[in-house]
């Protein structure tokens, strides 16, 4: 390639010659070129849809100048004859070159290309042009795709760093302005001054699948020579010296060379960009001034993770999407071995583990390597884990970047512990050496492991790698004598894999044996060696679903309850205790005022089948006790679209008026359904509940409704949501002694290419029967009465004043207060809004409603909406409605409506939804 860097246009003008060798046994009629830079060309590419699925707004809102594309000017063969090529709308990041004749096995073909790569902004993926006028370049050029199993591997760019390029020899000449420098992991061949303004660098590299370019005004990279490889790094850490960095880098490089194999190229880049794309989760969540780790350790683990990632991506000739678990497994497994050798006593929480304040927390006692299993278990307990062998693009984001990556490393560590005799490290080295000469796949790695193993390990690939089957063992029929211990091991999931058994005396291991259960009837007997406790999977080698049933005391075989341990705020699940967590709470409504309380619950970081949450509180304004509580049982189904059934009962006791309280009991069952594709954001829910309400009489409330009532409620919802499109369909059915009603709602949101957003909602509801004599159970036009106490109204009984202006999108959904405000027969409403500029929107509502013995009413309103955070913080300014020009009427400030959500859990969902 001959490449010219245009600073102003942020483009690379490329003249490129490709010599393609057909090393396959197939005759080719076309060649596929990866053109991943063109994935940034518009808002409808597969990459753009991926951003939308993960709720990333930056790409959709970006200006045209910030996006990238590839403009092919000329494409000819060795005879300078133009070749026909196509780039489809479905695959805009692939170029299919049609050959004029078949390319037979063993033959070669020359292609000549001239094209312009317009580089996108680095704010989308960290790769691209930056604010300083430089570029971090990755996947910016046209390159033949990997050929395997009689076809080209045609992958779209999903921002996963998994381009499947053919093994290639590169020669690159790049012309840049004199004030710029270029850093790359290719080898420098020469440097020439073109004129007083430009210079040209020549680089080469053989047997590679990719390379990096960093073009900067001020070179931020420092070279570290190791003897075996030159490391070019600009990882940020100003708190340690260059000598300290050099020592750490040498330690990591030396370890990788000895544990995996010698790096096959002369240079490697380890950039801050690479780390920012794949950080070490946990380290990156805390600001530096409260980091529990030393500065040199942070740099070491940062460099280790990034170096190994680039080291393996540049060395292994795997399909990086389909065989991703091998990359991840070797990387994390190597990191675990490095930590065992260099930081064996390092804790997950660093120096915080030494603080007396945290001594009682289970999370503070975990070693650094033990955290990997908990990140995996976080997803397994949510029933969101996916098979390690699945293609990388099918994984949800948390699995792709964290849980599956960590489980892959744990799995190799588990196999290593089972096989012993250094078989897994030797197999890794053998596979690594194979990649120096051949294009490989996961089955080559599996063949090597199987060949080297003295035991049969089919279970490892079938259960651990290619399924999401969970593992869960427990002891049964335990007996002991002074010298021996005898027991059975029960498999709760019927997935039989090897598992270690430990004997402990005062928390010190006195024996360890690995057993291989084939059924639930096998009896095992070991020398006791004075053990006072036996524990399955004590060091958590096996990715097991539940550790709480893994131990048995030998002091007394009588079943005893675990002791209760109280911890403040949050902790990891402790297998040896029943944990009760507590934390202060503060809630507010107009009648109770500020209500401080203390919340007791058992919700550890990992989900569990049964949870309770009890929150007694004191109402300062009312001078009485208030409370809420919930008890939930979750039942998960691993291999069904019906993935969760949730049984619960909740209770609330607060004031609903200045002089009256309410008690709500809410027994409920929910059936949750998801798509087979976990990345599909569609979710369905069937809910059945009985809402029982007892209200005290109040002299302020004169609605003639019965104070106590019970309602059966059945509801179905079907929701599919992502950044561009949101669709929700809901039906609701209610039966009580004196009324029955049915309602339906359709909600649709669309973000257009011009960045304007349309919101539409249609609601229709009708009474099946109604013998009430008040509007308490009627459909509300602008504000529901909330007789089932579902909404967080701060002043639910207010009809005037500030708190009456709180708005909830429910039932009629109107913003203006119109008369009649309720319908005791039927109601339909259409709510719409359209963005004018940024978060400023125009809204309008129209509807029909009917009350008994009256004709239908046509209602409408309109105004301006400040949609600052949708569903969480919004303000509505009415303009025109059935009331006339509201903006010119008296007391206009009392007509303004607002949405404020103070629930931290609800707000946090805005930031976590992209992960799950």
C-alpha positions in Angstrom: 0.0 0.0 0.0 1.0 3.6 -0.7 -0.9 5.8 1.7 -1.2 9.5 1.9 -2.6 11.1 5.1 -4.9 14.2 4.6 -5.1 16.0 7.9 -7.9 18.4 6.9 -10.2 15.9 5.3 -9.3 13.1 7.8 -8.8 10.7 5.0 -6.2 8.2 3.8 -5.7 8.1 0.0 -4.6 4.5 -0.8 -3.0 3.0 -3.8 -2.9 -0.8 -3.2 -1.6 -3.9 -4.9 -2.8 -7.3 -3.6 -1.3 -10.6 -4.7 -3.8 -13.3 -3.8 -2.6 -16.9 -3.5 -5.3 -19.5 -3.7 -4.0 -22.0 -1.1 -7.3 -23.8 -0.9 -8.5 -26.8 -2.8 -11.4 -24.8 -4.4 -11.6 -22.9 -7.6 -12.6 -19.3 -6.9 -14.9 -17.1 -9.1 -14.7 -14.1 -6.7 -12.7 -12.8 -3.8 -14.2 -11.1 -0.7 -12.5 -8.1 0.7 -13.2 -6.9 4.2 -14.1 -3.2 4.1 -14.9 -2.5 7.8 -14.2 1.2 7.6 -17.4 1.5 5.4 -19.5 0.2 8.3 -19.5 3.8 9.6 -21.0 5.1 6.3 -24.6 5.6 7.5 -27.2 5.0 10.2 -28.5 1.8 8.8 -25.4 -0.4 8.6 -25.2 -3.6 10.7 -22.8 -1.6 13.0 -25.3 1.2 13.4 -28.0 -1.3 14.3 -25.6 -2.9 16.8 -25.1 0.5 18.4 -28.9 1.0 18.6 -29.4 -2.4 20.2 -27.0 -1.4 22.9 -28.6 2.0 23.4 -25.6 4.0 22.2 -26.8 7.3 20.9 -23.5 8.8 19.8 -23.4 7.3 16.4 -27.0 8.1 15.5 -26.6 11.7 16.6 -23.2 12.2 14.9 -22.6 14.6 12.1 -21.8 13.3 8.6 -18.2 14.6 9.0 -17.7 12.3 12.0 -18.6 9.1 10.2 -16.4 7.1 7.9 -16.6 5.4 4.5 -14.5 3.9 1.7 -14.7 5.3 -1.8 -13.3 2.9 -4.4 -12.0 4.8 -7.4 -10.4 2.0 -9.4 -10.2 -1.8 -9.2 -8.3 -3.7 -11.9 -6.5 -7.0 -12.4 -2.9 -7.7 -13.5 -3.9 -6.8 -17.1 -5.3 -3.5 -16.0 -8.7 -4.7 -16.9 -11.5 -3.3 -14.7 -13.1 -5.9 -12.5 -16.7 -5.9 -11.5 -17.3 -5.6 -7.8 -20.3 -5.1 -5.5 -21.1 -3.9 -2.0 -24.6 -4.8 -1.0 -26.9 -2.8 1.3 -27.0 -5.8 3.6 -23.2 -6.1 3.8 -21.9 -2.6 3.3 -18.6 -3.5 4.9 -17.8 -6.3 2.5 -16.6 -5.9 -1.2 -17.1 -8.9 -3.5 -14.7 -8.8 -6.4 -15.9 -10.9 -9.4 -13.0 -12.5 -11.3 -12.9 -12.6 -15.1 -11.8 -16.3 -14.9 -11.6 -19.0 -12.3 -8.7 -18.9 -9.9 -7.6 -22.5 -9.6 -5.9 -24.1 -6.5 -2.2 -23.1 -6.4 -2.7 -20.1 -8.7 -2.2 -16.4 -7.8 -3.9 -13.2 -8.9 -3.0 -9.6 -8.8 -5.5 -6.9 -7.8 -4.8 -3.2 -8.1 -7.0 -0.7 -6.1 -7.2 3.0 -5.7 -9.5 4.2 -2.9 -10.1 6.8 -0.2 -10.7 5.8 3.4 -12.5 8.5 5.2 -11.7 7.8 8.9 -14.5 8.1 11.5 -14.3 9.9 14.8 -12.7 7.9 17.6 -15.7 8.6 19.9 -17.6 5.7 18.5 -15.1 2.9 19.1 -11.9 4.6 20.3 -10.5 4.0 16.9 -10.5 6.8 14.3 -9.5 10.5 14.3 -9.1 12.2 17.6 -9.6 15.8 18.8 -5.8 16.5 18.6 -5.7 15.9 14.8 -4.2 12.4 15.1 -5.5 8.9 14.3 -5.8 5.6 16.0 -6.2 3.3 13.0 -7.7 -0.2 13.0 -9.4 -2.1 10.2 -9.3 0.9 7.9 -8.0 -0.8 4.7 -9.3 -3.3 2.2 -8.0 -6.8 2.8 -8.9 -10.3 1.6 -11.2 -12.2 4.1 -10.3 -15.5 5.7 -11.1 -18.5 3.5 -12.2 -21.7 5.3 -14.4 -24.7 4.6 -14.9 -23.9 0.9 -16.0 -20.2 1.4 -14.9 -16.8 2.5 -15.7 -15.8 6.1 -18.0 -12.9 5.6 -18.5 -11.0 8.9 -20.0 -7.6 9.4 -18.2 -5.1 11.6 -20.0 -5.2 15.0 -17.3 -3.3 17.0 -16.0 -6.6 18.4 -12.4 -6.5 17.2 -12.9 -9.8 15.5 -12.2 -9.1 11.8 -11.4 -12.4 10.0 -8.6 -11.5 7.6 -6.5 -13.9 5.6 -2.9 -14.4 6.6 -1.0 -11.7 4.8 2.5 -10.2 4.1 2.4 -6.4 4.2 4.5 -3.7 2.7 3.2 -0.2 3.6 4.5 3.2 2.6 2.7 6.1 4.3 3.2 9.8 3.7 2.5 12.2 6.6 3.2 15.8 7.4 6.5 16.5 9.0 4.9 17.6 12.3 3.3 14.1 12.7 4.8 10.8 13.8 3.6 7.3 13.2 3.7 4.3 15.6 3.0 0.8 14.4 3.7 -2.8 15.2 5.0 -3.4 11.6 8.8 -3.3 11.1 10.4 0.0 10.0 12.1 -0.5 6.6 13.0 3.1 5.8 12.2 6.8 6.2 12.5 9.5 3.6 11.8 13.2 3.5 9.6 13.9 0.5 9.9 17.7 0.8 10.0 20.4 3.5 6.4 19.5 4.4 6.1 15.7 4.2 8.0 12.6 4.9 7.4 8.9 4.0 7.8 5.9 6.2 8.1 2.3 4.8 7.0 -0.6 6.9 6.7 -4.4 6.4 5.3 -7.4 8.3 4.9 -11.1 7.3 2.3 -13.7 8.2 0.0 -11.3 9.9 -3.8 -10.9 10.0 -3.8 -7.2 11.0 -1.7 -4.3 12.2 -2.1 -1.0 14.1 -1.2 2.6 13.1 -1.1 5.5 15.5 -0.6 8.9 13.8 0.1 11.7 16.3 1.4 15.3 16.5 3.2 14.5 19.7 4.4 10.9 19.9 3.0 9.4 23.1 4.5 6.0 22.8 7.7 4.9 24.6 9.7 1.9 23.4 10.7 -0.8 25.8 13.2 -3.3 24.5 13.0 -6.8 26.0 15.5 -8.7 23.9 12.8 -10.8 22.4 10.3 -8.1 21.4 10.1 -4.3 21.2 7.0 -3.1 23.2 5.6 0.3 22.2 3.2 1.5 24.9 1.4 4.7 25.8 -0.6 3.3 28.8 -1.3 6.2 31.1 0.1 6.1 34.6 2.0 9.2 35.8 2.5 7.9 39.3 5.2 5.4 38.6 8.6 6.0 37.0 9.7 4.7 33.5 12.1 2.4 35.3 9.2 0.8 37.2 7.2 0.5 34.0 10.2 -1.2 32.3 10.5 -3.7 35.1 6.8 -4.6 35.0 6.8 -4.8 31.2 9.8 -7.1 31.2 8.2 -9.3 33.8 5.0 -9.7 31.8 6.7 -10.2 28.5 9.1 -12.8 30.0 6.2 -14.7 31.6 4.2 -14.7 28.4 7.1 -16.0 26.3 7.8 -18.8 28.8 4.2 -19.7 29.5 2.7 -19.5 26.0 5.5 -19.1 23.5 7.8 -16.6 21.9 6.0 -13.7 20.1 6.4 -14.2 16.4 6.9 -10.6 15.4 9.6 -8.0 16.3 7.2 -5.3 17.7 4.0 -5.1 19.5 1.9 -2.0 20.4 0.1 -1.8 23.8 -2.0 1.4 23.6 -4.3 3.2 26.0 -6.9 2.9 23.2 -6.7 -0.9 23.3 -7.1 -0.9 27.1 -10.0 1.6 27.1 -11.9 -0.8 24.7 -11.3 -3.8 26.9 -10.6 -2.6 30.5 -10.1 -4.7 33.5 -13.6 -4.4 35.0 -13.3 -3.6 38.7 -10.1 -1.6 38.3 -11.8 0.9 36.0 -14.8 1.6 38.2 -13.1 3.5 40.9 -11.4 7.0 40.7 -7.7 6.8 41.3 -7.8 8.7 44.6 -9.7 5.9 46.3 -8.2 3.0 44.4 -7.5 0.1 46.8 -4.5 -1.0 44.7 -1.0 0.4 44.4 -0.1 2.4 41.3 2.4 -0.2 40.1 -0.1 -3.0 40.5 -2.7 -1.1 38.5 -0.2 -0.5 35.7 0.9 -4.2 35.8 -2.6 -5.6 35.6 -3.6 -3.1 32.9 -0.5 -3.9 30.9 -0.9 -7.6 31.4 -4.5 -7.7 30.1 -3.8 -5.5 27.1 -0.5 -7.1 26.2 -1.9 -10.6 26.3 -4.9 -9.5 24.2 -2.8 -8.0 21.4 -0.2 -10.8 21.8 -2.8 -13.5 21.1 -4.7 -11.6 18.4 -1.5 -11.1 16.5 -0.3 -14.6 17.0 -3.2 -17.0 16.7 -4.6 -17.6 13.3 -8.1 -18.5 14.5 -11.5 -17.3 13.4 -11.7 -14.5 16.0 -15.6 -14.5 16.0 -16.5 -18.2 15.9 -13.5 -19.4 18.0 -13.4 -16.6 20.4 -13.5 -18.7 23.5 -10.0 -20.0 22.7 -8.6 -16.4 22.7 -10.4 -15.5 25.9 -9.6 -18.8 27.6 -5.8 -18.6 27.0 -5.7 -14.9 27.9 -7.6 -15.2 31.3 -5.9 -18.5 32.2 -2.5 -16.9 31.6 -3.5 -13.9 33.7 -4.5 -16.3 36.5 -1.2 -18.1 36.4 0.7 -14.9 36.3 -1.2 -13.7 39.5 -0.4 -17.0 41.2 3.2 -16.6 40.4 3.6 -12.9 41.2 0.7 -11.8 43.4 -0.5 -15.0 45.1 -1.8 -13.1 48.2 -3.4 -10.2 46.4 -7.1 -9.7 47.3 -10.0 -8.8 45.1 -10.5 -5.6 47.1 -6.8 -4.8 47.5 -5.8 -3.0 50.6 -9.5 -2.6 51.6 -9.4 -6.2 52.7 -7.0 -5.2 55.5 -9.4 -2.6 56.9 -11.2 -3.8 60.1 -14.4 -2.2 58.6 -14.4 -4.8 55.8 -13.1 -7.9 57.7 -16.6 -9.4 58.1 -17.4 -9.1 54.4 -17.0 -12.2 52.3 -16.0 -10.1 49.3 -13.1 -8.8 51.2 -11.7 -12.3 51.8 -11.7 -13.3 48.1 -8.3 -13.6 46.3 -7.8 -11.6 43.1 -8.3 -14.7 41.0 -11.5 -15.8 42.7 -13.4 -12.8 41.4 -13.5 -14.3 37.9 -16.0 -17.0 38.9 -18.3 -14.5 40.5 -18.5 -12.3 37.4 -19.6 -15.5 35.5 -22.0 -16.5 38.3 -23.6 -13.0 38.2 -25.0 -13.9 34.8 -25.7 -17.6 35.5 -27.9 -16.6 38.5 -29.8 -14.2 36.2 -30.2 -17.0 33.7 -28.4 -14.9 31.2 -25.2 -16.9 30.7 -24.4 -18.3 27.2 -22.3 -21.2 25.9 -18.6 -20.4 25.6 -18.6 -21.9 22.2 -21.2 -19.6 20.8 -20.1 -17.1 18.2 -18.9 -13.8 19.7 -21.5 -11.7 17.9 -24.4 -13.6 19.5 -23.3 -12.8 23.1 -25.0 -10.0 25.1 -22.5 -7.3 26.0 -21.8 -8.3 29.6 -21.1 -11.9 28.5 -18.9 -10.8 25.5 -16.8 -8.4 27.5 -16.8 -10.0 31.0 -18.7 -13.1 32.0 -17.9 -15.5 29.1 -14.4 -14.2 28.9 -13.7 -15.0 32.6 -15.5 -18.3 32.5 -13.3 -19.4 29.5 -10.2 -18.8 31.6 -11.7 -20.5 34.6 -12.6 -23.5 32.4 -9.0 -24.0 31.3 -7.9 -23.6 34.9 -10.5 -26.2 36.0 -9.2 -28.6 33.3 -5.6 -27.9 34.4 -6.6 -28.7 38.0 -8.3 -31.9 36.9 -5.6 -33.2 34.6 -2.6 -32.0 36.6 0.8 -32.9 35.2 1.2 -29.5 33.3 -0.9 -30.9 30.4 -3.0 -27.7 29.7 0.1 -25.3 29.7 1.9 -27.7 27.4 -1.1 -28.0 25.1 -1.4 -24.2 25.0 2.3 -24.0 23.9 1.8 -26.7 21.3 -1.2 -25.0 19.8 0.5 -21.6 19.9 3.4 -23.1 17.9 1.0 -24.6 15.4 -0.3 -21.1 14.6 3.1 -19.9 13.4 2.8 -22.0 10.3 -1.0 -22.7 9.8 -4.4 -21.2 9.9 -6.1 -22.9 12.8 -9.5 -23.3 14.5 -10.8 -24.3 17.9 -10.9 -28.0 16.9 -7.1 -28.0 16.5 -6.8 -26.8 20.1 -9.3 -29.4 21.2 -7.5 -32.2 19.4 -4.2 -31.2 21.1 -5.8 -31.2 24.5 -7.5 -34.6 23.9 -4.3 -36.1 22.5 -2.2 -34.9 25.5 -4.7 -35.9 28.1 -4.4 -39.3 29.9 -8.1 -39.1 30.7 -11.2 -38.8 28.6 -12.3 -35.1 28.5 -15.3 -35.2 26.2 -17.3 -33.8 29.1 -15.2 -30.7 29.1 -16.1 -29.7 25.5 -19.7 -30.9 25.6 -20.7 -29.5 29.0 -18.3 -26.7 29.8 -17.7 -25.2 26.4 -20.6 -26.0 24.2 -23.6 -25.8 26.6 -25.0 -23.5 29.2 -25.7 -26.5 31.5 -25.1 -25.6 35.1 -23.2 -27.7 37.6 -24.4 -28.1 41.2 -23.3 -30.8 43.6 -24.2 -31.4 47.3 -23.3 -33.9 50.0 -25.7 -36.6 51.1 -25.4 -39.6 53.5 -22.3 -38.3 55.3 -20.9 -40.5 58.0 -17.5 -40.5 59.8 -15.3 -42.3 62.2 -12.2 -41.1 63.9 -10.1 -42.1 60.9 -12.3 -42.0 57.9 -15.2 -40.1 56.3 -17.8 -41.7 54.0 -20.4 -39.8 51.8 -22.4 -39.7 48.7 -22.5 -36.7 46.3 -25.8 -35.7 44.8 -25.9 -34.1 41.4 -28.8 -31.6 41.4 -28.6 -30.9 37.6 -27.6 -34.3 36.2 -24.5 -32.8 34.5 -21.8 -35.1 35.7 -18.3 -33.6 35.7 -15.3 -34.1 38.0 -15.3 -32.1 41.2 -12.7 -31.8 44.0 -13.4 -32.7 47.6 -11.5 -31.0 50.4 -11.0 -31.9 54.0 -10.5 -28.9 56.3 -9.3 -28.6 59.8 -9.7 -25.1 61.3 -10.0 -23.8 57.7 -6.7 -25.4 56.7 -6.7 -28.0 53.9 -5.7 -31.4 55.1 -6.6 -33.4 52.0 -7.9 -32.9 48.5 -9.3 -35.6 46.2 -10.9 -35.2 42.8 -13.9 -37.5 42.3 -15.7 -38.3 39.0 -19.4 -39.1 39.8 -21.3 -41.0 37.2 -24.5 -41.3 39.2 -26.0 -40.2 42.5 -25.5 -43.6 44.2 -21.7 -43.8 44.3 -20.2 -44.0 47.8 -16.8 -42.4 48.5 -14.6 -43.1 51.5 -11.4 -41.1 52.4 -8.9 -41.0 55.2 -10.2 -38.3 57.5 -6.9 -36.9 58.5 -8.5 -35.1 61.5 -10.7 -33.0 59.2 -13.6 -31.2 60.9 -15.3 -30.2 57.7 -15.5 -31.5 54.2 -16.1 -29.1 51.3 -16.9 -29.6 47.6 -15.1 -27.2 45.2 -13.5 -25.3 48.1 -11.2 -23.2 45.8 -14.0 -22.7 43.3 -12.2 -24.4 40.5 -15.5 -25.7 39.1 -17.9 -23.1 37.7 -20.6 -24.2 40.0 -24.0 -22.6 40.3 -24.5 -22.8 44.1 -21.7 -23.0 46.7 -24.0 -22.8 49.7 -24.8 -26.5 49.7 -21.1 -27.6 49.3 -20.0 -28.2 52.9 -20.7 -30.5 55.8 -19.4 -30.2 59.3 -17.9 -33.4 60.7 -18.1 -32.2 64.3 -21.8 -32.9 64.2 -23.7 -34.6 61.4 -27.0 -33.2 62.7 -28.3 -30.6 60.3 -27.7 -27.2 61.8 -28.8 -23.8 60.6 -26.2 -21.5 59.3 -25.4 -18.7 61.8 -26.8 -15.3 60.9 -24.4 -12.6 59.9 -25.3 -8.9 59.6 -23.5 -6.7 57.0 -24.0 -3.1 56.0 -25.2 -2.4 52.4 -24.0 -5.2 50.1 -21.8 -8.3 50.0 -21.1 -11.4 48.0 -22.9 -14.5 49.0 -21.2 -16.3 51.9 -21.6 -20.1 51.8 -21.2 -20.5 55.5 -23.7 -17.9 56.8 -27.2 -16.7 56.4 -26.6 -13.0 55.6 -28.9 -10.2 56.5 -27.9 -6.9 54.9 -29.0 -3.6 56.2 -28.9 0.0 55.0 -30.6 3.3 56.0 -33.4 4.5 53.7 -35.1 7.8 53.2 -38.4 8.2 51.4 -40.8 11.1 51.0 -44.5 11.9 50.4 -46.6 14.9 51.3 -48.5 13.2 54.1 -45.7 11.2 55.8 -43.1 13.8 55.1 -39.5 12.6 55.2 -39.5 9.0 56.3 -36.2 7.6 57.5 -36.0 3.9 58.0 -33.7 0.9 57.8 -33.9 -1.8 55.2 -33.2 -5.4 56.0 -32.7 -7.8 53.1 -30.8 -10.8 51.8 -30.1 -9.5 48.3 -26.4 -10.2 47.8 -24.5 -9.3 44.6 -25.5 -12.6 43.1 -29.2 -13.3 42.6 -30.7 -16.1 44.6 -34.0 -18.0 44.4 -35.6 -16.6 47.5 -35.2 -12.9 48.6 -36.8 -10.8 51.3 -36.8 -7.1 51.7 -38.3 -5.5 54.8 -38.1 -1.7 55.3 -39.6 -0.4 58.6 -39.6 3.4 58.8 -40.8 6.3 60.8 -43.0 9.0 59.3 -41.7 12.3 60.8 -44.7 14.4 59.7 -47.4 11.9 60.8 -45.5 10.7 63.8 -46.3 7.0 63.0 -44.6 3.9 61.9 -44.6 3.2 58.1 -43.3 0.2 56.3 -42.9 -1.8 53.1 -41.8 -5.4 52.5 -41.5 -7.9 49.8 -40.9 -11.7 49.7 -40.0 -13.2 46.3 -39.3 -16.7 45.0 -37.7 -17.0 41.5 -37.9 -20.2 39.5 -35.7 -20.3 36.4 -36.0 -22.5 33.4 -32.7 -22.9 31.6 -33.8 -24.3 28.2 -37.1 -22.6 27.6 -38.3 -19.2 26.2 -40.3 -19.1 29.4 -37.2 -18.4 31.4 -38.5 -17.2 34.7 -41.5 -17.6 37.0 -41.6 -15.2 39.9 -43.9 -15.6 42.9 -44.1 -12.7 45.3 -46.1 -11.0 48.0 -45.5 -7.4 48.9 -46.9 -5.0 51.5 -47.0 -1.2 51.8 -48.3 0.8 54.8 -48.2 4.6 54.3 -50.5 7.6 54.5 -52.7 8.4 51.4 -54.2 11.5 53.0 -53.2 13.8 55.8 -55.2 11.9 58.4 -55.5 8.4 56.9 -53.2 5.4 56.1 -53.6 2.6 53.7 -52.4 -1.0 53.8 -51.8 -2.8 50.5 -51.2 -6.5 50.1 -50.1 -7.7 46.7 -49.7 -11.5 46.1 -48.5 -12.0 42.5 -47.1 -14.4 40.0 -45.3 -13.4 36.8 -44.3 -15.4 33.8 -41.4 -13.9 31.8 -40.6 -14.9 28.2 -37.6 -14.0 26.1 -36.5 -14.8 22.6 -34.1 -17.7 21.8 -31.6 -15.1 20.6 -30.5 -13.5 23.9 -29.5 -10.3 22.1 -33.1 -9.8 20.9 -34.5 -7.1 23.2 -38.1 -8.4 22.9 -39.5 -9.4 26.3 -43.0 -10.7 27.2 -44.7 -10.8 30.5 -47.8 -12.4 31.9 -48.8 -11.2 35.3 -51.6 -12.3 37.7 -52.1 -10.7 41.1 -54.7 -9.9 43.7 -54.5 -6.4 45.1 -56.0 -6.1 48.6 -56.4 -2.5 49.9 -57.6 -1.4 53.4 -57.9 2.3 53.9 -58.7 4.3 56.9 -61.6 6.8 56.6 -60.5 10.4 56.0 -62.4 13.6 56.4 -60.4 15.0 53.5 -61.6 12.3 51.0 -65.3 12.4 50.0 -65.4 10.2 46.9 -68.1 7.9 48.3 -65.9 4.9 47.4 -65.6 1.9 49.7 -62.5 2.2 51.8 -61.6 -1.5 51.6 -61.6 -3.5 48.4 -59.9 -6.4 46.6 -59.1 -6.5 42.8 -58.0 -9.4 40.6 -55.6 -8.1 37.9 -54.3 -10.0 34.9 -51.9 -8.3 32.5 -49.9 -9.1 29.4 -47.1 -7.0 27.9 -44.9 -7.4 24.9 -42.0 -5.0 24.6 -39.2 -4.7 22.1 -36.9 -1.7 22.8 -33.7 -0.3 21.4 -32.4 3.2 20.6 -34.1 3.7 17.2 -37.4 1.9 17.8 -39.4 1.1 20.9 -42.6 -0.8 20.8 -44.8 -1.9 23.7 -48.2 -3.6 23.7 -50.1 -4.1 26.9 -53.5 -5.5 27.9 -55.0 -5.2 31.3 -58.0 -7.0 32.9 -59.5 -6.2 36.3 -62.3 -7.7 38.3 -63.7 -6.5 41.7 -67.0 -6.9 43.5 -68.5 -3.8 42.0 -66.7 -3.3 38.7 -64.8 -5.1 35.9 -62.8 -3.4 33.2 -60.5 -4.2 30.3 -57.9 -1.9 28.7 -55.2 -2.0 26.1 -52.2 0.2 25.3 -49.9 0.5 22.3 -46.7 2.6 22.6 -44.3 3.4 19.8 -41.2 5.5 19.7 -39.0 6.2 16.6 -35.8 8.1 16.3 -35.5 9.3 12.7 -32.3 9.8 10.7 -32.6 13.6 11.1 -32.4 12.9 14.9 -36.0 14.0 15.5 -38.1 11.6 17.6 -41.7 10.7 17.4 -43.6 9.3 20.3 -47.1 7.7 19.8 -49.3 6.1 22.4 -52.8 4.7 21.9 -55.0 3.7 24.9 -58.5 2.3 25.1 -60.4 1.1 28.1 -63.9 0.0 28.9 -65.9 -1.1 31.9 -67.4 -4.6 31.6 -69.7 -3.7 34.5 -69.7 -0.9 37.0 -72.0 -0.4 40.0 -69.8 2.0 41.9 -71.1 5.5 42.8 -67.9 7.5 42.6 -65.1 8.1 40.1 -62.5 6.5 42.3 -62.3 3.4 40.0 -63.0 5.4 36.8 -60.6 5.9 33.9 -58.6 9.1 34.6 -58.1 11.5 31.7 -55.0 13.4 33.0 -54.2 11.6 36.3 -55.2 8.1 37.4 -56.6 7.7 40.9 -54.1 4.8 41.3 -56.5 2.8 43.4 -54.1 -0.2 43.2 -51.2 2.0 44.6 -48.8 1.2 41.7 -47.4 4.7 41.1 -45.1 6.7 43.3 -47.4 9.7 43.8 -45.9 12.2 46.2 -49.3 13.7 47.0 -51.8 11.1 45.7 -55.0 12.7 47.1 -54.2 16.3 46.1 -56.5 18.0 43.6 -54.9 21.4 43.8 -51.4 22.7 44.4 -47.9 21.7 43.3 -48.3 18.0 44.1 -51.5 17.7 42.1 -49.3 18.7 39.1 -47.2 15.5 39.2 -47.8 13.6 35.9 -47.9 9.9 35.3 -48.3 8.5 31.8 -51.3 6.2 32.4 -54.9 5.8 31.2 -55.8 9.0 29.2 -52.3 10.4 29.4 -53.5 14.1 29.0 -51.5 16.9 30.4 -54.2 19.6 30.6 -56.8 19.3 33.4 -60.1 19.1 31.5 -63.7 18.4 32.5 -64.9 15.8 32.8 -61.7 14.4 34.2 -63.0 10.8 34.5 -64.9 8.3 32.5 -67.1 5.6 34.2 -68.0 3.8 30.9 -65.2 4.0 28.3 -62.3 6.1 27.1 -59.9 6.2 24.2 -56.9 8.5 23.8 -54.1 9.1 21.4 -51.0 10.8 22.8 -48.3 12.1 20.5 -45.1 14.2 20.7 -42.4 15.1 18.2 -39.0 16.6 18.9 -38.5 20.2 17.7 -34.9 20.6 18.9 -32.8 18.3 21.1 -35.0 17.6 24.2 -37.7 20.2 23.3 -40.8 18.6 21.9 -44.3 19.5 20.8 -47.1 17.3 22.2 -50.7 16.8 21.5 -53.5 14.5 22.8 -56.9 13.7 21.5 -59.5 11.4 22.9 -63.1 10.3 23.3 -64.7 9.4 26.6 -68.2 8.6 27.8 -69.9 8.6 31.2 -73.2 6.9 32.0 -76.3 8.7 30.9 -74.2 11.3 29.0 -73.1 11.7 25.4 -69.5 11.2 24.2 -67.0 13.9 24.9 -64.3 14.9 22.4 -61.2 16.1 24.3 -57.9 17.5 23.1 -54.8 19.4 24.4 -51.4 20.5 23.1 -48.2 22.1 24.4 -44.5 21.9 24.8 -42.6 19.1 26.5 -39.1 19.3 27.9 -38.0 15.7 27.6 -34.9 16.0 29.6 -34.6 12.3 30.6 -37.5 10.2 29.1 -39.8 8.7 31.8 -37.6 10.1 34.6 -37.4 13.9 34.4 -39.9 15.7 32.1 -41.8 19.0 32.2 -45.0 19.8 30.3 -46.2 23.3 29.4 -49.9 23.3 28.1 -50.6 25.7 25.3 -54.1 25.0 23.8 -56.8 22.6 24.7 -60.6 22.4 25.3 -59.9 25.1 27.9 -58.7 27.5 25.2 -55.4 29.3 25.1 -54.1 28.1 28.5 -50.8 29.9 28.2 -52.7 33.3 28.5 -55.0 32.2 31.4 -54.6 33.0 35.1 -52.4 30.9 37.4 -50.7 29.3 34.4 -47.9 28.0 36.7 -50.5 25.7 38.3 -51.2 24.1 34.9 -47.6 23.0 34.3 -47.1 19.3 34.8 -43.9 17.4 35.7 -42.4 13.9 35.9 -39.7 13.3 38.6 -38.4 9.8 39.4 -36.3 9.6 42.6 -35.8 5.9 42.6 -32.1 5.1 42.2 -32.8 1.6 41.0 -35.0 3.0 38.2 -32.3 5.5 37.2 -29.5 3.0 37.3 -31.4 0.9 34.7 -30.8 3.7 32.1 -27.1 2.9 32.3 -27.2 -0.9 32.8 -29.7 -1.8 30.1 -26.9 -1.9 27.4 -25.1 -4.7 29.3 -28.0 -7.1 29.7 
